[in-house]
Amino acid sequence: MSLAQDVAAQLLAQQRLAVLQLLADQPSGSANDAVLAEALNAMAHVVSRDRMRELLFWLQGQGALHLLDRRMDSGLVVATLTERGHDIARGRSRIAGIAALSGGEA
């Protein structure tokens, strides 16, 4: 893997962790893709809505969250954290492709 590919993979892993942490900080454990994209952008992880949806669908495939696809009526995808996703967000569990929590927030 080239340095550029390694850096891109690390950034992607950090973005995935950030999404899970954002959801874990919500009282309901849920948020839509527009809100999540804005929050990531505010954290200097510049992502488009399309990129945010790619992150969400990948995380769903890992069992870290559930999605409700409302694009046909509201234009939004709603993500809800699973127990597994919450454990990853808090550093109690790991999945390859998601950055490890640094600092031991668990």
N, C-alpha and C positions, 0 to 999 in steps of 0.2 A: 504494500500500500504506500502511495506517495505521501509526502508531508501534507500536501493540500487535501488529499482524501482523508487523512487522519484527523486533520483539523476540522473538516466538514462533519465527520462522524462524531467527534467530540461535541461540536456545537449542537448537532441534532439531538444527541443524548441529553445535553443540558436543557434544551427546549422541552423535551419530553418530561423531564423531571419538573421543570417549572410549571408546566400545565397541571401535573398532578398536585403540586404544592398549592397552586392557585385554587384548585377545586377543594382540596383539604381545608383551606382557610374559609370556605363558604359554609355558613350554617347548614344549608341544605345539601352540601356536597355537589351542587349542580351549577352550571353556567352555560350560556350559549357561545357559539363559536365567535361571534362578533365581540362579545365582552372579553373572552379569553385572548383574542388577537390583539385587542387594544391594551390589555394588561401586559402581554408579552412585549409589545412595542414599547410600552412605558419602562420596561425592564431592559431595554436596549437589545432585545431579541426581535429584530425587525422581520415580521412575517405577514404575508398576505392572508386573506380569508381562505383562499384555496390551499395554501400551505398549512394553515391551522387545521383545516379539515383532514389533510393527509396525516398530520400528527394525531388527531383524534381517532381516525379510523385505524391507524397502526396500534395505538394504545388499547383500543377496543379488542383488537385481535390478540393482544397479550392478556386480556382479562382484567385490565386495570381500570376500565370504565365501561359504562353502557351508553349507547347513543340512541337518541330519538331524532330521526331525520325528518324535519318539518320544512324542508326546502320547498316543497310544492305549495304550501299555504303561507308560511311566514317567512320563508327564505333562510331559516336558521337550522342549525344542528345543535341539539341540547345534549351536553355530556353530564353524566352522573357518575361519581367515583364509586368504585366497588371497594370491598374490604381489602382486597389485594392491592388495589391502587393506593388506598390510604396507608397501608403498611409500607409501600415503596416510598410514598411522599414523606413519611416520617422516619425513614431509614431503618425500618425493621425487617425489610425484605429487599431482594434485588432481582432484577430482570436484565439480561444482556440487552444492550441498546438504550438503556436508561442510565443516566449518570448516577453515581453513588452520592448519597447525601454527605456533604462534608461538614465537619463540626459536631456530629453526633447529636442531632436535634431529637432523636427518638426519646 
